[in-house]
Amino acid sequence: MEQNKIFPQQPQVTKTSADPRLTTATAPSPGPRKTNKGSKNRTRKKQKKQTTDNKTQKPQKEKKNTPVYFPFFKDDYCPPECACYGRVVQCSDKGVQQVPYGIPYNSRYLRLDGNHLRVMSETAWTCCPGLLVLSLSNNSFGNGSLPKDVLSPLCKLRTLNLNYNRLTSVPLGLPTSVKELYLKGNYIKEFCGGAFSETSELAVLDLGANRLTNKGLLRDALLNTTHLESLNLEGNKLKYVPRHLPSSLKALNLEGNLISAIKKSTFRTLKHLEHLGLARNKIFKVAPGAFRTLPMLHQLDLGHNALHQVPRQLPQSLHSVALTHNRIQSVPRDAFCWRGRSLSGLVQVQLEHNLINMGNLDAQAFRCLRGFQVVHFY
């Protein structure tokens, strides 16, 4: 009887296949899930925009680090305030108040005349150490404007022009290479000893049109200027020829001072002097033989003084003598003789604007002059 029992039919369980197509029975799917339509739309738009940006955006190139370009380091650069011609830099009359920035490194000649420069720093010259000529005339440099060693970077400088400024003293600490120094038209009254101790190669010194007196020119004022050949002291307030001048001098200009007399020993140490200017003084007396101590003298200018006669015993080497605008009334017969002999070197004698009476002129006054000489009376 137990065999005939009918058991209720069991539901068949089917294994889920890995392939969904082979699945014969599927679990009931859950109900539809609610979604936020606004959030979905924003996401789609964002994805779409990102895709579009990726298509249109150009690939960025890698940035290269390029060095900063300074044009004034190039040899052909010229500051805008200047004009450059080869190694000559012309910055005159431009109204600049400081040294222009960017002077070419290879410059040799620099002109800054006629500007408004008042002060100067040492760093202004580090850009052009090879400078040979520096002209700073007609500016406003005064006392303290040029500190000591301010030009020390210019170790090759040969010529320095500081004419017509407001300097009251000679600048100190100039480069030892300086051979020509022009200080004309300043307010210099004196300079102490050793002012040129570091410029032993100095050959030309111009101190004309200043306010120098004999008291301001101390005994050792020109100490160590053993190579000095040209000295200009024109237009100062000297009452007599300064003593202790360098024996190396070849040209000495003392015109336009207050000198009244020339002593016999005045020029005894100047054995190499060739040109001597004494015009426009107040000279009324010259000791006999005062110029005889100058064996190399070629040119002598005594014009515009108060001489009453031609100086006697002029040197035999003399080529030209100017005695114009004096008070000379007569010419002695040995005036142009050297120990009774002819001054064969004398070529020109200027006697214009004097008080010479040609009717009373001694017939032997010019007996020591040969036929090649020229005498000017008018």
C-alpha positions as CSV (number, residue, x, y, z in Angstrom):
1,M,0.0,0.0,0.0
2,E,2.9,2.3,0.7
3,Q,4.1,2.0,-2.8
4,N,0.8,3.3,-4.2
5,K,1.1,6.7,-2.3
6,I,1.1,9.6,-4.5
7,F,3.5,12.3,-3.5
8,P,2.8,15.9,-4.5
9,Q,4.9,16.9,-7.5
10,Q,8.0,18.9,-6.5
11,P,8.9,22.0,-8.4
12,Q,11.9,21.5,-10.6
13,V,14.9,23.7,-9.8
14,T,16.9,24.8,-12.8
15,K,20.5,25.9,-12.5
16,T,21.1,29.3,-13.8
17,S,23.4,29.3,-16.9
18,A,26.3,31.6,-17.3
19,D,24.8,32.5,-20.6
20,P,21.5,34.4,-20.1
21,R,20.2,33.0,-23.3
22,L,20.3,29.4,-21.9
23,T,18.4,30.3,-18.8
24,T,15.0,28.6,-18.7
25,A,13.8,30.2,-15.6
26,T,14.2,33.8,-14.7
27,A,13.8,35.3,-11.3
28,P,11.1,37.9,-11.1
29,S,12.6,41.3,-11.8
30,P,12.1,43.9,-9.2
31,G,9.9,46.9,-9.9
32,P,11.1,49.9,-11.8
33,R,13.6,52.1,-9.8
34,K,12.9,55.8,-9.6
35,T,15.8,58.1,-11.0
36,N,16.4,61.9,-10.7
37,K,15.9,63.1,-14.3
38,G,17.5,66.5,-13.5
39,S,20.7,65.0,-12.2
40,K,20.9,62.6,-15.2
41,N,20.5,65.5,-17.7
42,R,23.3,67.5,-16.0
43,T,25.7,64.5,-16.1
44,R,25.0,64.0,-19.8
45,K,25.6,67.6,-20.6
46,K,28.9,67.6,-18.6
47,Q,30.1,64.5,-20.4
48,K,29.1,65.9,-23.8
49,K,30.9,69.2,-23.0
50,Q,34.1,67.4,-21.9
51,T,34.1,65.4,-25.1
52,T,33.7,68.5,-27.2
53,D,36.5,70.3,-25.3
54,N,38.8,67.3,-25.8
55,K,38.2,67.4,-29.5
56,T,38.8,71.2,-29.9
57,Q,41.5,71.8,-27.4
58,K,45.0,72.2,-28.9
59,P,47.8,70.3,-27.3
60,Q,49.9,72.6,-25.0
61,K,53.5,73.0,-26.0
62,E,56.2,72.8,-23.3
63,K,57.5,76.2,-22.2
64,K,61.1,76.8,-22.7
65,N,63.1,79.0,-20.2
66,T,64.6,81.7,-22.4
67,P,67.3,84.0,-20.9
68,V,66.6,87.7,-20.4
69,Y,68.0,89.7,-23.3
70,F,70.1,92.8,-22.5
71,P,70.8,94.7,-25.7
72,F,73.5,96.9,-24.2
73,F,75.8,93.9,-23.8
74,K,76.1,93.8,-27.6
75,D,78.9,95.8,-29.3
76,D,76.5,97.5,-31.7
77,Y,74.2,98.8,-29.0
78,C,74.0,102.5,-28.4
79,P,72.1,104.3,-25.6
80,P,69.1,106.2,-27.0
81,E,70.5,109.5,-25.6
82,C,73.7,109.2,-27.7
83,A,75.0,108.7,-31.2
84,C,77.7,106.0,-31.7
85,Y,80.3,106.1,-34.5
86,G,82.4,103.0,-34.2
87,R,84.1,103.3,-30.8
88,V,83.2,106.9,-30.4
89,V,80.1,107.7,-28.3
90,Q,78.7,111.2,-28.6
91,C,76.3,112.2,-25.8
92,S,76.9,116.0,-25.7
93,D,74.2,118.6,-25.3
94,K,71.5,116.0,-24.6
95,G,70.3,117.5,-21.2
96,V,71.2,114.2,-19.4
97,Q,71.6,114.3,-15.6
98,Q,73.5,111.1,-15.2
99,V,75.8,108.9,-17.3
100,P,73.6,107.1,-19.8
101,Y,73.0,103.4,-19.0
102,G,74.4,100.9,-21.5
103,I,77.6,102.6,-22.9
104,P,79.1,99.9,-25.2
105,Y,81.8,97.8,-23.6
106,N,84.3,98.4,-26.3
107,S,84.0,102.3,-26.3
108,R,87.2,104.3,-26.5
109,Y,86.0,107.9,-26.8
110,L,83.0,109.3,-24.7
111,R,81.8,112.8,-24.9
112,L,79.3,114.1,-22.3
113,D,79.9,117.8,-22.7
114,G,77.2,120.4,-22.1
115,N,74.8,118.4,-19.9
116,H,73.5,118.7,-16.4
117,L,75.8,116.1,-14.6
118,R,76.3,116.9,-11.0
119,V,77.4,113.7,-9.3
120,M,79.2,110.6,-10.4
121,S,79.5,107.1,-9.0
122,E,82.2,104.5,-9.5
123,T,79.7,102.0,-10.9
124,A,78.9,104.2,-13.9
125,W,82.3,103.3,-15.4
126,T,82.4,99.5,-14.9
127,C,80.7,99.0,-18.3
128,C,83.6,100.6,-20.3
129,P,86.9,99.8,-18.8
130,G,88.8,100.4,-22.1
131,L,87.9,104.1,-22.3
132,L,90.8,106.2,-23.5
133,V,89.2,109.7,-23.7
134,L,86.5,111.1,-21.4
135,S,85.1,114.6,-21.9
136,L,82.9,116.1,-19.2
137,S,83.2,119.8,-19.9
138,N,80.4,122.3,-19.3
139,N,78.6,120.4,-16.7
140,S,77.7,121.1,-13.1
141,F,80.4,119.2,-11.1
142,G,81.2,121.0,-7.9
143,N,82.9,120.4,-4.7
144,G,82.4,116.8,-3.6
145,S,80.9,115.8,-6.9
146,L,83.9,113.6,-7.7
147,P,84.8,111.4,-4.8
148,K,88.3,110.0,-4.6
149,D,88.9,107.0,-6.9
150,V,85.5,107.5,-8.7
151,L,87.3,107.0,-12.0
152,S,89.4,104.1,-10.8
153,P,87.6,101.5,-13.1
154,L,89.0,103.4,-16.1
155,C,92.4,102.0,-15.9
156,K,93.4,102.9,-19.5
157,L,92.1,106.5,-19.5
158,R,94.6,108.9,-21.1
159,T,92.6,112.1,-21.5
160,L,90.2,113.6,-19.0
161,N,88.4,116.9,-19.8
162,L,86.7,118.7,-16.9
163,N,86.8,122.2,-18.3
164,Y,84.2,124.7,-17.3
165,N,82.6,123.1,-14.3
166,R,82.4,124.3,-10.7
167,L,85.3,122.4,-9.1
168,T,87.1,124.1,-6.3
169,S,89.9,121.6,-6.0
170,V,91.8,119.2,-8.2
171,P,90.1,115.7,-8.2
172,L,92.1,113.1,-6.2
173,G,92.6,109.5,-7.0
174,L,92.7,109.8,-10.7
175,P,93.8,106.8,-12.8
176,T,97.6,106.5,-13.0
177,S,97.3,106.2,-16.8
178,V,96.0,109.8,-17.3
179,K,98.4,111.8,-19.5
180,E,96.2,114.9,-20.3
181,L,94.1,116.7,-17.6
182,Y,92.0,119.7,-18.5
183,L,90.6,121.8,-15.7
184,K,90.1,125.1,-17.4
185,G,87.4,127.5,-16.3
186,N,86.7,126.2,-12.8
187,Y,86.9,127.8,-9.3
188,I,90.2,126.3,-8.2
189,K,92.1,128.6,-5.8
190,E,94.8,126.2,-4.6
191,F,95.8,122.6,-4.6
192,C,97.9,120.9,-2.0
193,G,101.1,118.9,-2.4
194,G,100.6,115.4,-3.7
195,A,97.5,116.3,-5.8
196,F,99.2,114.6,-8.7
197,S,101.2,112.0,-6.8
198,E,99.4,109.2,-8.5
199,T,99.5,110.6,-12.0
200,S,103.2,110.5,-12.6
201,E,102.6,110.0,-16.4
202,L,100.9,113.4,-16.6
203,A,102.2,115.3,-19.7
204,V,99.6,118.0,-20.2
205,L,97.9,120.0,-17.4
206,D,95.5,122.9,-18.1
207,L,94.6,125.1,-15.1
208,G,93.7,128.2,-17.1
209,A,90.9,130.6,-16.1
210,N,90.8,129.6,-12.5
211,R,91.4,131.6,-9.3
212,L,94.9,130.4,-8.5
213,T,97.3,132.6,-6.5
214,N,100.9,132.2,-5.7
215,K,99.9,131.3,-2.2
216,G,97.7,128.5,-3.5
217,L,100.6,127.0,-5.5
218,L,102.6,125.4,-2.8
219,R,106.2,124.4,-3.3
220,D,105.3,120.7,-3.7
221,A,102.1,121.4,-5.6
222,L,103.5,119.8,-8.8
223,L,105.5,117.2,-7.0
224,N,106.0,113.9,-8.9
225,T,105.0,115.4,-12.3
226,T,108.3,114.5,-13.7
227,H,106.9,114.0,-17.2
228,L,104.9,117.2,-17.4
229,E,105.6,119.0,-20.8
230,S,102.7,121.5,-21.1
231,L,101.4,123.7,-18.3
232,N,98.7,126.3,-18.8
233,L,98.2,128.8,-16.0
234,E,96.5,131.5,-18.2
235,G,93.9,133.8,-16.7
236,N,94.7,133.3,-13.0
237,K,95.8,135.7,-10.3
238,L,99.5,135.1,-10.2
239,K,101.7,138.1,-9.3
240,Y,105.0,136.4,-10.2
241,V,106.2,133.3,-12.1
242,P,105.7,130.3,-9.8
243,R,108.8,128.7,-8.4
244,H,109.6,125.0,-8.4
245,L,108.1,124.3,-11.8
246,P,108.9,120.8,-13.3
247,S,112.2,120.9,-15.3
248,S,110.6,118.8,-17.9
249,L,108.3,121.6,-19.2
250,K,108.4,122.4,-22.9
251,A,105.4,124.8,-23.0
252,L,104.4,127.3,-20.3
253,N,101.5,129.7,-20.6
254,L,101.3,132.5,-18.0
255,E,99.2,134.9,-20.1
256,G,96.5,137.0,-18.5
257,N,97.9,137.2,-14.9
258,L,99.2,140.0,-12.7
259,I,103.0,139.5,-13.3
260,S,104.9,142.8,-13.2
261,A,108.6,141.8,-13.4
262,I,110.9,139.0,-14.6
263,K,113.9,138.3,-12.5
264,K,117.2,136.9,-13.9
265,S,116.8,133.6,-12.1
266,T,113.1,133.1,-12.8
267,F,113.5,130.4,-15.5
268,R,116.9,129.0,-14.6
269,T,115.6,125.5,-14.0
270,L,113.5,125.2,-17.3
271,K,116.3,124.0,-19.6
272,H,113.8,122.3,-22.0
273,L,111.3,125.1,-22.4
274,E,110.4,125.9,-26.0
275,H,107.3,128.0,-25.8
276,L,106.7,130.8,-23.3
277,G,103.6,133.0,-23.1
278,L,103.7,136.1,-20.9
279,A,101.2,138.3,-22.8
280,R,98.5,140.4,-21.1
281,N,100.3,140.8,-17.9
282,K,101.6,144.0,-16.3
283,I,105.3,143.4,-17.0
284,F,107.3,146.6,-17.1
285,K,110.7,145.3,-16.3
286,V,112.8,142.3,-17.6
287,A,116.2,141.8,-16.1
288,P,119.0,141.5,-18.7
289,G,119.7,137.9,-19.5
290,A,116.4,136.7,-17.9
291,F,115.6,134.6,-21.0
292,R,119.2,133.6,-21.7
293,T,118.8,130.6,-19.3
294,L,116.4,129.1,-21.8
295,P,118.7,127.4,-24.3
296,M,115.8,125.7,-26.2
297,L,113.3,128.6,-26.4
298,H,111.7,129.0,-29.8
299,Q,108.8,131.3,-29.2
300,L,108.3,134.2,-26.8
301,D,105.2,136.3,-26.4
302,L,105.4,139.5,-24.4
303,G,102.6,141.3,-26.1
304,H,100.1,143.6,-24.2
305,N,102.4,144.5,-21.4
306,A,104.1,147.8,-20.2
307,L,107.6,147.3,-21.5
308,H,109.6,150.5,-22.4
309,Q,112.4,148.7,-24.3
310,V,113.2,145.4,-26.0
311,P,114.5,142.8,-23.5
312,R,118.3,142.3,-23.9
313,Q,120.3,139.1,-24.3
314,L,117.5,137.0,-25.8
315,P,118.5,133.4,-26.3
316,Q,120.1,132.4,-29.6
317,S,117.6,129.6,-30.2
318,L,114.7,132.0,-30.4
319,H,112.7,131.9,-33.7
320,S,109.8,134.4,-32.9
321,V,109.3,137.2,-30.4
322,A,106.1,139.2,-30.0
323,L,106.4,142.6,-28.4
324,T,103.1,144.2,-29.6
325,H,101.0,146.6,-27.6
326,N,103.7,147.8,-25.3
327,R,105.3,151.2,-24.6
328,I,108.5,150.6,-26.4
329,Q,110.0,153.9,-27.7
330,S,113.4,152.8,-28.9
331,V,115.3,149.7,-30.0
332,P,119.0,149.4,-28.7
333,R,121.5,148.3,-31.3
334,D,122.4,145.1,-29.4
335,A,118.8,144.2,-28.7
336,F,118.8,141.2,-31.1
337,C,122.4,140.2,-30.7
338,W,123.9,137.3,-28.9
339,R,127.2,138.3,-27.4
340,G,127.7,140.8,-30.2
341,R,126.8,138.2,-32.9
342,S,123.7,137.6,-35.0
343,L,120.7,135.8,-33.7
344,S,120.6,133.6,-36.7
345,G,117.6,131.6,-35.4
346,L,115.3,134.7,-35.1
347,V,112.8,134.7,-38.0
348,Q,110.0,137.1,-36.8
349,V,109.9,140.2,-34.7
350,Q,106.6,141.8,-33.9
351,L,106.7,145.4,-32.7
352,E,103.2,146.7,-33.7
353,H,101.3,149.2,-31.6
354,N,104.3,150.7,-29.7
355,L,105.6,154.2,-29.3
356,I,108.6,153.8,-31.7
357,N,109.5,157.0,-33.6
358,M,110.9,155.7,-36.9
359,G,112.7,159.0,-37.5
360,N,114.8,158.5,-34.3
361,L,115.4,154.8,-34.8
362,D,119.0,153.8,-34.6
363,A,120.3,152.6,-37.9
364,Q,122.2,149.7,-36.2
365,A,119.1,148.6,-34.2
366,F,118.7,145.5,-36.4
367,R,122.2,144.9,-37.4
368,C,122.2,141.4,-35.9
369,L,119.3,140.3,-37.9
370,R,120.0,138.7,-41.2
371,G,118.0,139.2,-44.4
372,F,115.6,136.3,-43.9
373,Q,114.0,137.9,-40.8
374,V,110.7,139.8,-40.8
375,V,110.1,142.9,-38.6
376,H,106.6,144.1,-38.1
377,F,106.1,147.8,-37.1
378,Y,102.4,148.3,-38.0
